[in-house]
Amino acid sequence: MTIDSVRKDLENHIGKKVVLKYNLGRNKVEKYHAVIKELYNYVFLVELNNNFNEVKSFSYSDIITKTIKIDY
């Protein structure tokens, strides 16, 4: 798995709802229901489905190192 392959996979899901599981370490996991908004060279943005319309950014390497798991 490379950064290019991760980016191409995410391009197919721009604007679609996904579930992100973010591993913080020490058995701490945050789960987000979000929509993939934009892709950049090294990061991608997701908009969370909450009352605040919060936007978070993650790197492609987080997916490669399995810090983030995305369920489409």
C-alpha positions in Angstrom: 0.0 0.0 0.0 1.4 3.4 -1.0 0.3 7.0 -0.5 -0.8 7.1 -4.2 -3.0 4.0 -3.9 -4.6 5.4 -0.7 -5.3 8.7 -2.3 -6.9 7.1 -5.4 -9.1 5.0 -3.1 -10.2 8.1 -1.2 -10.9 9.9 -4.5 -13.6 7.4 -5.2 -15.3 8.3 -1.9 -15.3 12.1 -1.9 -18.6 13.4 -0.7 -19.7 10.0 0.7 -20.3 9.1 4.3 -17.7 7.0 6.0 -16.9 5.8 9.5 -13.4 6.6 10.8 -11.9 4.8 13.7 -8.9 6.7 15.1 -6.5 4.7 17.3 -5.0 7.0 19.9 -2.9 4.3 21.6 -3.4 2.6 25.0 -6.7 1.1 24.0 -8.2 4.6 23.3 -10.2 4.8 20.0 -12.3 7.6 18.7 -15.0 6.9 16.2 -16.3 9.5 13.8 -19.2 9.5 11.3 -17.9 11.9 8.6 -18.0 12.9 5.0 -14.7 13.1 3.0 -14.5 16.7 1.8 -11.1 17.4 0.1 -7.8 15.7 -0.8 -4.5 17.5 -0.7 -0.9 16.3 -1.4 -0.3 14.9 2.1 -3.5 15.2 4.0 -7.3 14.8 3.5 -10.2 16.6 5.2 -13.3 15.1 6.6 -16.4 17.0 7.9 -17.9 15.4 11.0 -21.6 14.7 11.2 -22.2 16.6 14.4 -23.9 19.8 15.5 -20.8 21.9 15.0 -19.8 20.9 11.4 -16.3 20.3 12.6 -13.6 19.6 10.1 -10.6 17.3 10.8 -7.5 16.6 8.8 -5.6 13.3 8.6 -2.6 12.2 6.7 -2.5 9.3 4.2 0.3 7.7 6.2 -2.1 7.3 9.1 -4.1 4.9 7.0 -0.9 3.0 5.9 0.3 2.7 9.5 -3.2 1.6 10.5 -3.6 4.5 13.0 -6.9 5.2 11.1 -9.3 2.6 9.8 -12.0 3.8 7.3 -15.2 1.9 6.7 -16.9 2.9 3.5 
